[in-house]
């Protein structure tokens, strides 16, 4: 029962900071080259932060599973399902942010040709 309570409350063993996608990204239709380069740097930093977050939640999951006993398979299964959802949602958000910026880059390049 204790393991189930830990699973349901989602108590974290490590403090993993979820990065937000960068705000105020440049518009490929109107931005200068310098503004686009600054956008590339922002999106790169976001990707680094997201990689650190994903590594952190992976480590958190390993530690949490080690704290569960061998007889707590249902709790491990529930933790795995929650972890997969959290991990996949973060990857999906990162992919979306990068794809949106790639659209702006293509628009900038098309304008520059």
Secondary structure, 3 states (H helix, E strand, C coil): CHHHHHHHHCCCCCCCCCCCCCCCCCCCCCCCHHHHHHHHHHHHHHHHHHHHHHHHHHHHHHHHHHHCCCCCHHHHHHHHHHHHHHHHHHHHHHHHHHHHHHHHHHHHHHHHC
